[in-house]
Structures are given as structure tokens and as C-alpha cells.
Amino acid sequence: MGFLDGVFKKKDLEIGSPAKGKCVSIKTVPDPTFSEEILGKGVAVEPSEGKFYAPADGKISTLFATKHAVGVTTAEGAEILIHVGLDTVNLKGEHFTAHVEEGAAVKKGALLLEADLEAIAAAGYKTITPILICNTGDFKEVVPGEERMVSPGDSVLSIKL
């Protein structure tokens, strides 16, 4: 093995959990848009706290006006969508606070959004949060992590570059 052989080898990109809670299969999300991976492969987190953090270093590519979802694009080109709850777009931003703006550079672990999970649930919405790689086809493989309790930053997806 030569001196530079390992230097240029691409590593897998690990995507962290954006929230504290239970990581579950995307196939368990009770919405076919997510469970059938129409928007891309991923996982979901059943959040136990209402703070959502950057899952990787990148740039805020999308911040929905309703603050229920945010997109982060990594330097490797992975387009990550964090969608807090199901049908929460109907809340029109109520119970959500954004801590970032579109175009902002973020480091893994930066606070992106806050959501009042109790108020969202009381309004009749599920708080399960899909984390998707919207451009799954651009990569060799997107491998979901195991079902388990996670903290922000714990790896939940591995992208084979």
C-alpha cells in the first residue's frame, strides 16, 4: 500500500439523528409518502424532546415557511430532509420556531428547529419525524440504522459514496 492510497478513498457519510428519541424504520411511518420511500430512503425518529439539530455539516437548502421541515445539503451532495411530524404543514407554523435561515452554513449538532410536541399532538398530529435522503439515487447505497433509542448526533443513516 502506497503512502497516498488511503488519502483519497471516500469514506461513508454518517447522518446523525436530528433529535432525541427512538429511531424506527421509515416503513413504520403511517404515511405512504414516507413509508414507501417516494421522497427517498431514510429512517424516522419518534422524538422525546422538541429540539431538532443538524444531522451533518452542510447548508440549509430549504426552510419551509411553516417551519415544519428543513433541508440540509452536505458537501458530498446529500440532500437531507427533516420533516417534523405528519401533515404538520397544516399547522401553518404554529408550535414551530426556526433557528436558522435558508442559505446558512451549519455544523452537525447546530439547533435548527424547535417544536412544541405536546401542542402538536394535542392538535391531532403525529410527531414522528422522517429523516430522508431525497437524492438517494445519487449514491451507491443509503443504509438505515437499527431501531434503537438515539440522542442528537448518533448515526442513523450511512451513505455509501
N, C-alpha and C positions, 0 to 999 in steps of 0.2 A: 504494500500500500504506500503510495507516494505521499509526500508532505501535504499537498493540497486536495487529496482525494475526498476527504470528508467536509472540506470547507464549503463547497458549492452544492452539496447534496441538500435538497429541500427536505425539511422536517414536516411532520404533520402539524396542522394548525389546530390547537386545542381551544374550544369555545367554552367559556365559563358560564356557570349559572348566573342569570341576572338577579336572582332572588333567593332568599332562604325559604326552604320548603321541601316538598317531596318531588323528585324527578320521576316522571312517568313516561310511558311510551306515547308517542304522538297519536298512535292508533286508538288510544282510550279517550281522546278528546271528543266530546259529544257534538261535533260539528264536522260534516264531511269535507268542508274546505280544508281543514287541518288534518283530520284523521286519514283522508285518502291522499294526503301529500300533494294536493293540487298546487299549492304555493311553494312546495319544496319539502325536502326531508328535514326532520328535526326531532325535537323532544318537547315535552311540556313540563312546567313546574306548577304544582299546587302550592301557591305562596302562603307562608305563615306570617309574613310581615309585608307591609305595603311599600317597601323601598326597592327600586329596580336599578341595577347597576350595569355599566358597560361590560359585556361579556368578553371583549377583546379590545386591543388598541385599534383605533380607527377614526373615521369621520362620520358625523351624524349626516346620513344621506337623506333621511326622511324623518320629519316630526309631524305627525298628523295634527291638524288644528284642534281636534278633540282630545289630544294628549293621551289617547288610549293605546297608542302604538308608536314605536320608534324603530328606525332602521339605522344600522351601523355598517359601514363598508370598511373592511380591513385593507391593509397594504397589499395583501395577497389577492384581493379582489372578491373575497367572500361577502355576499350581501346578506346580513343577518337581520331578521325581523323579530322584534319582541312585541307580542300582541297581548296586552294585559286584559284578560277576561274574554268572554264570548258575547258578541253583539253589543259590547260596551260603547261602540261608536254612537249608539242611540242615546247615551247619557250626555252627548254634546259637550264633553269636557268637564262636566260636574263630577266632583270627587277625585279629580286628577290634577297634579301640579307637575309642570315640566321644569327641569333644572338645566336644560341645555337648549341650544338653538340649532337649526339646520345649518350645516356647514362647519360646525365646531369640531375641532380635533379633540378626541377623548382618549384617555388611558384606561386600560382594563381596571374595573373597580370604581370608576367615577360614577357618582349618582346621576341617573338620567331622569327618572320619574318617581313621583310618589303617588300612591293611590290609597284612598280610604276603603280598604277591603270590606269592612263591616257595612259601610253605607252602600257599596256596590252590590253586595249580597242582599242587603235589605231592600234594594230597589228591584230585586228579582234576577240579577245577573250572576252567572258563574264567574269565578275569579281565576280559574285555571289559565295559565299563561303559556301559549305556544312560543317556542324559540325555533325559527326556521332558517334554513339556508335557501334563499329564494332563487339563487342561481346554481342549484345542486348540480346540474348538468355540466357546469364548467370545471368540475373536479373529478378526480378518479373515483372517489367514494366519499360519502358522508356517513360516518358510523355513530349511531346514537349510543349514549352511555347507558349504564344499568339503572334499573329502578332502585332508588335509594333516597335517603334524606341528604340534602345538599345545603351548603352555605354559598353566599355570593362568591363567584370566582372558581368554585370547584368545577372541574371539567365535566361537561355533559354531552359534548359532541366532539368528534375528532374528524377533521377534514384531511383526506389524503390528497396532497398537492401533486 
